[in-house]
């Protein structure tokens, strides 16, 4: 299978584009922009896991000496290069605000800088990236300090969301809370999430994060802190806390060079891209197709990539949105749709004749068969028995159905190109239909003997039509990326 490093991000009617090549922010800056945008768009989908990934990226930027001014410049340059299609001006402002809040929280608890970060701060004459008394940072500093004190006194994200939810019910405002109050609550939640992530990652801090301030002598408090740090280390060893999103950004690499660690990083990247693409954003949709193609080219079985994700990571019941839920609400549905998307890309590549190096390892390597697993599925015998109780032919029937869907979609695309008379080039403008826009109006088929009544609002109100349109678009995107790769290889040969 060909390398996907040269594939660009393409929108309908535009030329190939990617942050991986030729940007004004080459090197790690391009990686940061890519990951920041993906995590931000995914966090809009009420994903706590996406919010944690956003914190992970900003924390690494902070430790390497990337300032808020650098973030603004990187986002502006990337947006200009992409014609303003990656983020709106409002989204840029909101993402910049999120980065400022996280950086101030890191400064408040004393997260240390990496050596390159310290060197850069010496050149700028600053103590840390948040050491700025003007602009956005100065206005947020007091709010962040209050939120940090809340965390140090024992406030958790669930407790904070519960208090904010109860406060909203007591106020009983007909129009809801004012935008200023909602922004304050959201920024407070982001601070709590950031500190929970820093504590979970085990980063050293000047302010202890493992316990609220307690009474007693300094020796007793130090002994309690050491005990809690040991307990936390034991929990981290069992939970594998670090999400792995930053490792999926390219030059960051994966500390553990095992195949499983690389698959974990790729799976996290796929999930974050999926969370944004499912909302209709084009940038993460192309990224999902690219990353799935890369997994295919690595010879990784689709089911193995999918199993690197945990059930709670699919949940959309937390994060920066004001929702109170201890249990994952829609994780099973989200996991099922994610699995179908990954299977669709793999099956599209199969239909296009792409060679898969791991084909001899296992039957059914091109689709995910473990959708809808219970939280106990990864824990032991109970999950295995539950999976074994499913009908043997269920996964095969679904796989055959997906294969037919992919084949028919590819045939339709080939037919459209033949009718256009110009091949892929002239058909590119109509290559993606269902992710952001419905099919063109007025497309009708002459069916004699049937009386039909058109519903113009069906495409906008039907979840089934939305899901179908997104799946068609995913096949179209995958096919277009492969054809572009073939064209580039032919011109360079």
C-alpha positions as CSV (number, residue, x, y, z in Angstrom):
1,X,0.0,0.0,0.0
2,X,1.3,3.4,-0.9
3,X,2.4,5.9,1.7
4,X,-0.2,8.5,2.7
5,X,2.3,11.2,3.7
6,X,1.7,13.1,0.5
7,X,-2.1,13.0,0.6
8,X,-3.7,16.4,1.1
9,X,-6.9,17.6,2.8
10,X,-9.4,18.3,0.0
11,X,-12.7,20.0,0.1
12,X,-15.2,20.1,-2.8
13,X,-13.9,22.3,-5.6
14,X,-10.6,23.1,-4.0
15,X,-7.0,21.8,-4.5
16,X,-5.2,19.5,-2.2
17,X,-4.1,21.0,1.1
18,X,-2.6,19.7,4.3
19,X,-0.9,21.1,7.4
20,X,1.7,18.4,6.8
21,X,3.2,20.1,3.8
22,X,4.5,23.5,3.0
23,X,2.8,25.6,5.7
24,X,4.0,28.8,7.2
25,X,4.2,27.0,10.5
26,X,6.5,24.0,9.6
27,X,7.7,21.5,12.2
28,X,6.0,21.1,15.5
29,X,3.9,24.2,15.0
30,X,2.0,22.5,12.2
31,X,1.4,19.4,14.4
32,X,0.1,21.6,17.3
33,X,-2.4,23.4,15.0
34,X,-3.7,20.2,13.6
35,X,-4.2,18.6,17.0
36,X,-5.6,21.7,18.6
37,X,-8.2,22.1,15.9
38,X,-9.2,18.4,16.0
39,X,-9.5,18.3,19.8
40,X,-11.4,21.5,19.9
41,X,-14.0,20.5,17.3
42,X,-14.4,17.1,19.0
43,X,-14.9,18.8,22.4
44,X,-17.9,20.6,21.0
45,X,-19.5,17.2,20.8
46,X,-19.8,16.9,24.6
47,X,-16.8,14.6,24.8
48,X,-14.8,14.7,28.1
49,X,-12.1,12.6,26.5
50,X,-11.7,15.2,23.7
51,X,-11.4,18.0,26.3
52,X,-8.7,16.0,28.0
53,X,-6.8,15.6,24.7
54,X,-7.0,19.3,24.2
55,X,-5.5,19.9,27.6
56,X,-2.8,17.3,26.8
57,X,-1.8,19.3,23.7
58,X,-1.8,22.7,25.4
59,X,0.2,21.3,28.3
60,X,2.9,20.1,25.9
61,X,2.9,23.5,24.1
62,X,3.2,25.3,27.5
63,X,6.2,23.2,28.6
64,X,8.0,23.8,25.2
65,X,7.6,27.6,25.6
66,X,4.8,28.2,23.1
67,X,3.0,31.4,24.1
68,X,-0.6,32.5,23.5
69,X,0.7,35.0,20.9
70,X,2.3,32.0,19.1
71,X,-1.1,30.2,19.2
72,X,-2.9,33.1,17.7
73,X,-0.3,33.4,14.9
74,X,-0.4,29.7,14.1
75,X,-4.2,29.5,13.9
76,X,-4.3,32.7,11.8
77,X,-1.7,31.4,9.3
78,X,-3.4,28.0,9.0
79,X,-6.8,29.6,8.5
80,X,-5.5,31.9,5.8
81,X,-3.8,29.0,4.0
82,X,-7.0,27.0,4.1
83,X,-9.2,29.9,2.9
84,X,-10.9,30.2,6.3
85,X,-12.5,26.8,6.0
86,X,-10.8,25.2,8.9
87,X,-12.1,27.4,11.7
88,X,-14.4,30.4,11.8
89,X,-13.3,33.6,13.3
90,X,-15.4,32.9,16.3
91,X,-14.0,29.4,16.7
92,X,-10.5,30.9,16.6
93,X,-11.3,33.3,19.4
94,X,-12.9,30.5,21.5
95,X,-10.0,28.1,21.0
96,X,-7.5,30.9,21.9
97,X,-9.5,31.5,25.1
98,X,-9.3,27.8,26.0
99,X,-5.6,27.8,25.5
100,X,-5.2,30.9,27.7
101,X,-7.3,29.3,30.5
102,X,-5.3,26.1,30.4
103,X,-1.9,27.9,30.4
104,X,-3.0,30.1,33.4
105,X,-4.0,26.9,35.3
106,X,-0.6,25.3,34.5
107,X,1.1,28.5,35.7
108,X,-1.0,28.7,38.9
109,X,0.1,25.2,40.1
110,X,3.7,25.5,38.8
111,X,4.0,23.0,36.0
112,X,7.7,23.1,35.1
113,X,9.0,23.8,31.6
114,X,11.0,21.5,29.4
115,X,14.6,22.6,28.8
116,X,13.8,24.0,25.3
117,X,10.9,25.9,26.9
118,X,13.1,27.4,29.6
119,X,15.6,28.5,26.9
120,X,12.8,30.2,24.8
121,X,11.5,32.0,27.9
122,X,15.0,33.4,28.6
123,X,15.1,34.7,25.1
124,X,11.7,36.4,25.5
125,X,12.5,37.7,29.0
126,X,9.5,35.8,30.6
127,X,9.2,33.3,33.4
128,X,6.7,31.1,31.5
129,X,4.3,31.3,28.5
130,X,1.5,32.7,30.7
131,X,3.7,35.4,32.2
132,X,1.8,38.3,30.4
133,X,0.1,41.1,32.2
134,X,-1.8,42.4,29.1
135,X,-4.4,41.1,26.7
136,X,-6.6,38.0,27.2
137,X,-4.4,36.4,29.8
138,X,-4.6,39.4,32.2
139,X,-8.4,39.4,32.1
140,X,-8.6,35.7,32.9
141,X,-6.0,35.4,35.6
142,X,-8.4,36.2,38.5
143,X,-11.0,33.7,37.4
144,X,-8.5,31.0,36.9
145,X,-7.0,31.6,40.4
146,X,-10.5,31.1,42.0
147,X,-11.1,27.9,40.0
148,X,-7.7,26.6,41.0
149,X,-8.5,27.2,44.7
150,X,-11.7,25.3,44.2
151,X,-9.8,22.3,42.9
152,X,-7.3,22.4,45.7
153,X,-10.1,22.5,48.2
154,X,-11.5,19.2,46.8
155,X,-13.8,20.2,44.0
156,X,-14.1,17.6,41.2
157,X,-15.5,18.0,37.8
158,X,-18.6,16.0,38.6
159,X,-19.2,18.0,41.8
160,X,-18.7,21.3,40.0
161,X,-21.1,20.3,37.2
162,X,-23.7,19.3,39.8
163,X,-23.4,22.6,41.6
164,X,-23.7,24.6,38.4
165,X,-26.7,22.5,37.3
166,X,-28.5,23.0,40.6
167,X,-27.7,26.7,40.5
168,X,-29.3,27.0,37.0
169,X,-32.4,25.2,38.2
170,X,-32.7,27.5,41.3
171,X,-32.4,30.7,39.3
172,X,-35.1,29.5,36.9
173,X,-34.5,32.1,34.3
174,X,-36.8,31.6,31.3
175,X,-34.1,32.5,28.8
176,X,-31.3,30.6,30.6
177,X,-28.1,32.0,32.0
178,X,-26.5,35.0,30.4
179,X,-23.6,34.4,27.9
180,X,-21.2,35.8,30.5
181,X,-22.3,33.4,33.2
182,X,-22.1,30.4,30.8
183,X,-18.6,31.4,29.7
184,X,-17.5,31.7,33.3
185,X,-18.9,28.3,34.1
186,X,-17.3,26.8,31.1
187,X,-13.9,28.3,31.8
188,X,-14.2,27.0,35.4
189,X,-14.9,23.5,34.2
190,X,-11.9,23.7,31.8
191,X,-9.6,24.6,34.7
192,X,-10.8,21.6,36.7
193,X,-10.4,19.3,33.7
194,X,-6.9,20.7,33.1
195,X,-5.8,20.1,36.7
196,X,-7.3,16.6,36.8
197,X,-5.3,15.8,33.6
198,X,-2.1,17.2,35.0
199,X,-2.6,15.2,38.2
200,X,-3.4,12.1,36.2
201,X,-0.3,12.5,33.9
202,X,1.9,12.6,37.0
203,X,3.6,15.9,36.1
204,X,5.5,17.5,39.0
205,X,4.0,20.7,40.2
206,X,5.0,23.4,42.8
207,X,1.5,23.2,44.3
208,X,0.6,19.6,45.4
209,X,-2.5,18.4,43.5
210,X,-3.0,15.1,45.3
211,X,-4.9,16.4,48.4
212,X,-6.8,19.4,49.6
213,X,-5.0,21.6,52.2
214,X,-5.3,19.8,55.5
215,X,-4.5,20.4,59.1
216,X,-1.5,19.1,61.0
217,X,2.2,19.6,61.0
218,X,4.3,19.9,57.9
219,X,5.8,16.5,58.5
220,X,2.3,14.9,58.7
221,X,1.1,16.7,55.5
222,X,4.3,15.6,53.7
223,X,3.8,12.0,54.8
224,X,0.2,12.1,53.6
225,X,1.2,13.6,50.3
226,X,3.8,10.9,49.7
227,X,1.3,8.2,50.5
228,X,-1.3,9.6,48.1
229,X,1.4,10.0,45.4
230,X,2.2,6.3,45.8
231,X,-1.5,5.3,45.5
232,X,-1.9,7.5,42.5
233,X,1.2,5.9,40.8
234,X,-0.4,2.5,41.4
235,X,-3.7,3.7,39.8
236,X,-1.8,5.2,36.8
237,X,0.0,1.9,36.2
238,X,-3.3,0.1,36.0
239,X,-5.3,2.7,34.1
240,X,-2.7,3.7,31.4
241,X,-3.9,7.3,31.9
242,X,-2.1,9.2,29.1
243,X,-4.7,9.3,26.2
244,X,-2.0,9.0,23.5
245,X,-3.5,11.8,21.4
246,X,-0.2,13.8,21.4
247,X,1.7,10.8,20.3
248,X,-0.5,10.6,17.2
249,X,0.6,14.0,16.0
250,X,3.6,12.9,14.0
251,X,7.0,14.0,15.1
252,X,6.0,13.6,18.8
253,X,6.5,9.9,18.4
254,X,5.4,7.1,20.7
255,X,7.6,6.4,23.7
256,X,6.6,2.7,23.6
257,X,7.6,1.5,20.2
258,X,5.4,-1.6,20.4
259,X,2.7,-2.1,17.8
260,X,0.0,-1.9,20.4
261,X,1.2,1.5,21.6
262,X,1.2,2.8,18.0
263,X,-2.3,1.4,17.4
264,X,-3.5,3.1,20.6
265,X,-2.2,6.4,19.3
266,X,-3.8,5.9,15.9
267,X,-7.1,4.8,17.5
268,X,-7.2,7.9,19.7
269,X,-6.6,10.2,16.7
270,X,-9.3,8.4,14.7
271,X,-11.8,8.8,17.6
272,X,-11.1,12.5,18.0
273,X,-11.4,13.1,14.2
274,X,-14.6,11.1,14.2
275,X,-16.1,13.2,17.0
276,X,-15.6,16.3,14.9
277,X,-16.6,14.8,11.6
278,X,-19.8,13.5,12.9
279,X,-20.9,17.1,13.6
280,X,-20.4,18.0,9.9
281,X,-16.9,19.5,10.1
282,X,-14.9,18.8,6.9
283,X,-11.4,19.1,8.3
284,X,-11.7,16.2,10.8
285,X,-13.6,14.2,8.2
286,X,-10.6,14.3,5.8
287,X,-8.3,13.6,8.7
288,X,-10.3,10.5,9.7
289,X,-10.1,9.1,6.2
290,X,-6.3,9.8,6.0
291,X,-5.6,8.2,9.4
292,X,-7.7,5.1,8.6
293,X,-5.8,4.8,5.3
294,X,-2.5,4.9,7.2
295,X,-3.7,2.2,9.6
296,X,-4.6,0.1,6.5
297,X,-1.2,0.7,5.0
298,X,0.5,-0.4,8.2
299,X,-1.3,-3.7,8.0
300,X,-3.3,-3.3,11.1
301,X,-6.5,-5.2,11.4
302,X,-9.5,-3.0,11.9
303,X,-10.7,-4.8,15.0
304,X,-7.3,-4.5,16.6
305,X,-7.3,-0.7,16.1
306,X,-10.9,-0.4,17.5
307,X,-10.1,-2.5,20.6
308,X,-7.5,0.0,21.7
309,X,-10.3,2.4,22.8
310,X,-12.2,2.1,26.1
311,X,-15.9,2.4,26.4
312,X,-15.8,5.6,28.5
313,X,-13.8,7.3,25.8
314,X,-16.8,7.1,23.4
315,X,-19.1,8.8,25.9
316,X,-20.6,12.3,25.1
317,X,-21.9,13.2,28.5
318,X,-19.3,15.5,30.0
319,X,-16.4,17.7,29.2
320,X,-16.9,21.5,28.9
321,X,-20.6,21.1,28.3
322,X,-22.9,21.4,31.4
323,X,-24.0,17.8,31.6
324,X,-24.1,15.7,34.7
325,X,-23.6,12.0,34.2
326,X,-21.4,9.4,35.9
327,X,-22.2,6.6,33.4
328,X,-21.4,6.8,29.7
329,X,-24.7,7.7,28.1
330,X,-24.4,7.1,24.4
331,X,-21.1,5.3,24.3
332,X,-22.5,2.2,22.7
333,X,-24.2,4.1,19.9
334,X,-21.1,6.2,19.3
335,X,-18.9,3.2,19.3
336,X,-21.1,1.4,16.8
337,X,-21.0,4.4,14.4
338,X,-17.3,4.8,14.8
339,X,-16.7,1.1,14.1
340,X,-18.8,1.4,10.9
341,X,-16.9,4.4,9.7
342,X,-13.6,2.5,10.2
343,X,-14.9,-0.5,8.4
344,X,-16.2,1.6,5.5
345,X,-12.7,3.0,4.9
346,X,-11.1,-0.4,5.0
347,X,-13.7,-1.9,2.7
348,X,-13.4,1.0,0.3
349,X,-9.6,0.3,0.0
350,X,-10.3,-3.4,-0.5
351,X,-12.7,-2.6,-3.4
352,X,-10.1,-0.3,-4.9
353,X,-7.5,-3.0,-4.9
354,X,-5.2,-1.7,-2.2
355,X,-2.9,-4.4,-0.9
356,X,-3.2,-5.2,2.8
357,X,-0.1,-6.8,4.3
358,X,-2.0,-8.4,7.2
359,X,-4.6,-10.2,5.2
360,X,-3.3,-13.6,6.0
361,X,-3.4,-13.1,9.8
362,X,-7.1,-13.3,10.4
363,X,-10.4,-13.7,8.6
364,X,-12.6,-10.6,8.7
365,X,-9.7,-8.2,9.0
366,X,-11.4,-5.4,7.0
367,X,-14.3,-4.8,9.4
368,X,-14.9,-4.3,13.1
369,X,-16.9,-7.1,14.7
370,X,-16.8,-5.9,18.3
371,X,-19.4,-3.1,18.2
372,X,-21.7,-2.7,21.1
373,X,-19.5,-4.4,23.6
374,X,-20.3,-3.9,27.3
375,X,-17.9,-2.2,29.8
376,X,-17.1,-5.7,31.1
377,X,-16.0,-6.9,27.6
378,X,-12.4,-5.9,28.2
379,X,-12.4,-7.0,31.8
380,X,-12.6,-10.8,31.6
381,X,-14.8,-13.9,31.3
382,X,-18.1,-12.1,31.6
383,X,-17.4,-9.9,28.6
384,X,-16.2,-12.9,26.6
385,X,-19.4,-14.9,27.4
386,X,-21.5,-11.9,26.4
387,X,-19.7,-11.6,23.1
388,X,-20.0,-15.3,22.4
389,X,-23.7,-15.2,23.0
390,X,-24.2,-13.1,19.8
391,X,-25.3,-15.0,16.7
392,X,-22.3,-16.1,14.6
393,X,-23.7,-14.8,11.4
394,X,-24.6,-11.3,12.6
395,X,-21.1,-9.8,12.0
396,X,-20.8,-11.5,8.6
397,X,-24.2,-10.3,7.4
398,X,-23.4,-6.8,8.4
399,X,-20.0,-7.0,6.7
400,X,-21.6,-8.2,3.4
401,X,-24.1,-5.4,3.6
402,X,-21.3,-2.8,4.1
403,X,-19.3,-4.3,1.2
404,X,-22.3,-4.0,-1.1
405,X,-22.9,-0.4,0.1
406,X,-19.2,0.5,-0.7
407,X,-19.3,-1.2,-4.1
408,X,-22.4,0.5,-5.2
409,X,-21.1,3.9,-4.0
410,X,-17.9,3.5,-6.0
411,X,-19.9,2.4,-9.1
412,X,-22.0,5.5,-8.8
413,X,-18.9,7.7,-8.6
414,X,-17.4,6.1,-11.6
415,X,-20.6,6.5,-13.5
416,X,-20.7,10.2,-12.6
417,X,-17.2,10.7,-13.8
418,X,-18.0,9.0,-17.1
419,X,-21.0,11.2,-17.6
420,X,-19.0,14.3,-16.8
421,X,-16.7,13.4,-19.7
422,X,-13.6,14.7,-17.8
423,X,-12.7,12.0,-15.4
424,X,-11.7,12.8,-11.8
425,X,-10.7,16.4,-12.4
426,X,-14.2,17.7,-13.4
427,X,-16.0,15.4,-11.0
428,X,-14.0,16.6,-8.0
429,X,-16.4,19.5,-7.2
430,X,-19.2,17.0,-6.6
431,X,-17.1,14.4,-4.9
432,X,-18.3,15.0,-1.4
433,X,-22.0,15.4,-0.8
434,X,-23.2,14.1,2.5
435,X,-20.8,15.5,5.2
436,X,-21.6,19.2,5.0
437,X,-24.3,19.5,2.3
438,X,-27.3,17.4,1.3
439,X,-27.5,16.1,-2.3
440,X,-28.6,18.7,-4.9
441,X,-32.3,19.5,-4.8
442,X,-34.4,18.3,-7.6
443,X,-32.7,15.0,-8.1
444,X,-35.6,12.7,-8.9
445,X,-36.2,9.4,-10.6
446,X,-39.0,8.6,-12.9
447,X,-41.0,5.8,-11.3
448,X,-44.1,5.0,-13.3
449,X,-47.0,3.5,-11.3
450,X,-46.0,5.1,-8.0
451,X,-47.3,8.2,-6.4
452,X,-44.7,10.0,-4.4
453,X,-44.9,13.1,-2.2
454,X,-41.6,14.9,-1.8
455,X,-40.7,16.1,1.7
456,X,-38.2,19.0,1.2
457,X,-37.2,18.9,4.9
458,X,-36.4,15.2,5.0
459,X,-32.7,15.7,4.4
460,X,-32.4,18.1,7.3
461,X,-34.6,16.3,9.8
462,X,-34.0,12.6,9.2
463,X,-31.2,11.0,11.2
464,X,-31.2,8.1,8.8
465,X,-30.6,10.3,5.8
466,X,-27.8,12.1,7.8
467,X,-26.1,8.9,8.6
468,X,-26.4,7.6,5.1
469,X,-25.1,10.8,3.6
470,X,-22.1,10.8,5.9
471,X,-21.2,7.2,5.0
472,X,-21.5,8.0,1.3
473,X,-19.2,10.9,1.8
474,X,-16.7,8.8,3.7
475,X,-16.4,6.3,0.8
476,X,-16.1,9.3,-1.6
477,X,-13.3,10.9,0.4
478,X,-11.4,7.6,0.7
479,X,-11.6,7.0,-3.0
480,X,-10.6,10.5,-3.8
481,X,-7.5,10.3,-1.6
482,X,-6.4,7.0,-3.2
483,X,-6.9,8.4,-6.7
484,X,-4.9,11.5,-5.8
485,X,-2.1,9.3,-4.5
486,X,-2.1,7.3,-7.8
487,X,-2.0,10.5,-9.8
488,X,0.9,11.9,-7.8
489,X,2.8,8.7,-8.2
490,X,2.2,8.7,-12.0
491,X,3.4,12.2,-12.4
492,X,6.6,11.7,-10.3
493,X,7.4,8.3,-11.9
